[in-house]
């Protein structure tokens, strides 16, 4: 039973990865962010580590923008991403 549960969980993790990648692309996040490579903004791994489960802070940054959290370059509000803010925050926090 434990093996079945582990395999089932692994299958869901594999299925979730492409959906997360698509949500980032669909909401315009990939222009400034990446999972591993620093671009204009911090990596999703950096955000996940700094926010450590604080989904509300990520959602607020998407809605209101942020300044000074990860360097000098501010992030403007992301109106395109507001409708998916909760899902985006969850996907960022799931990045390892």
C-alpha positions as CSV (number, residue, x, y, z in Angstrom):
1,X,0.0,0.0,0.0
2,X,2.9,2.4,0.8
3,X,4.4,1.7,-2.6
4,X,1.1,2.4,-4.3
5,X,0.7,5.7,-2.4
6,X,4.3,6.8,-3.2
7,X,3.8,6.0,-6.9
8,X,0.5,7.8,-7.0
9,X,2.1,10.9,-5.3
10,X,5.0,10.8,-7.8
11,X,2.6,10.6,-10.7
12,X,0.7,13.7,-9.5
13,X,4.0,15.6,-9.1
14,X,5.0,14.8,-12.6
15,X,1.6,15.8,-13.9
16,X,1.7,19.1,-12.0
17,X,5.1,20.2,-13.3
18,X,3.9,21.1,-16.9
19,X,0.8,22.8,-15.6
20,X,3.0,25.0,-13.3
21,X,5.3,25.9,-16.2
22,X,2.4,26.8,-18.4
23,X,0.8,29.0,-15.7
24,X,4.0,31.0,-15.5
25,X,4.2,31.4,-19.3
26,X,0.5,32.1,-19.6
27,X,0.7,35.0,-17.1
28,X,3.8,36.6,-18.5
29,X,6.1,35.7,-15.6
30,X,8.8,34.1,-17.7
31,X,9.9,37.4,-19.2
32,X,11.5,38.4,-15.9
33,X,11.6,35.1,-13.8
34,X,12.8,31.5,-14.1
35,X,13.0,28.6,-11.8
36,X,16.8,28.4,-11.7
37,X,18.3,31.2,-13.7
38,X,18.2,34.8,-12.4
39,X,16.8,37.2,-15.0
40,X,15.5,40.7,-14.3
41,X,13.7,39.4,-11.3
42,X,14.6,36.7,-8.7
43,X,14.2,33.0,-9.4
44,X,11.1,31.2,-8.2
45,X,13.3,29.2,-5.9
46,X,14.6,32.4,-4.3
47,X,11.0,33.7,-3.9
48,X,9.9,30.4,-2.4
49,X,12.8,30.3,0.0
50,X,12.4,33.9,1.1
51,X,8.6,33.7,1.5
52,X,8.7,30.2,3.1
53,X,5.0,29.4,2.8
54,X,3.7,33.0,2.9
55,X,1.3,32.7,0.0
56,X,-0.4,36.0,0.9
57,X,2.8,37.9,0.5
58,X,3.3,36.6,-3.1
59,X,-0.3,37.3,-4.0
60,X,0.0,40.8,-2.7
61,X,3.2,41.3,-4.7
62,X,1.4,40.2,-7.9
63,X,-1.6,42.5,-7.2
64,X,0.2,45.6,-5.8
65,X,3.8,45.1,-7.1
66,X,6.8,45.2,-4.9
67,X,10.0,47.2,-4.4
68,X,13.2,46.5,-2.6
69,X,12.5,42.9,-1.7
70,X,15.0,41.3,-4.1
71,X,17.2,44.2,-5.2
72,X,16.8,47.6,-6.9
73,X,14.5,46.6,-9.7
74,X,10.9,46.9,-8.6
75,X,8.1,44.6,-9.8
76,X,5.1,46.6,-11.1
77,X,1.6,45.3,-10.4
78,X,0.7,42.4,-12.6
79,X,-3.0,42.9,-13.7
80,X,-2.8,40.0,-16.1
81,X,-1.8,37.6,-13.3
82,X,-4.3,38.8,-10.6
83,X,-7.0,36.3,-11.7
84,X,-4.5,33.5,-11.2
85,X,-2.6,34.9,-8.2
86,X,-3.4,32.1,-5.8
87,X,-2.4,29.4,-8.3
88,X,0.8,31.3,-9.2
89,X,1.7,31.7,-5.5
90,X,1.1,28.0,-4.9
91,X,3.2,27.1,-7.9
92,X,6.1,29.3,-6.8
93,X,6.0,27.9,-3.3
94,X,6.1,24.4,-4.7
95,X,9.3,25.2,-6.6
96,X,12.3,23.4,-5.1
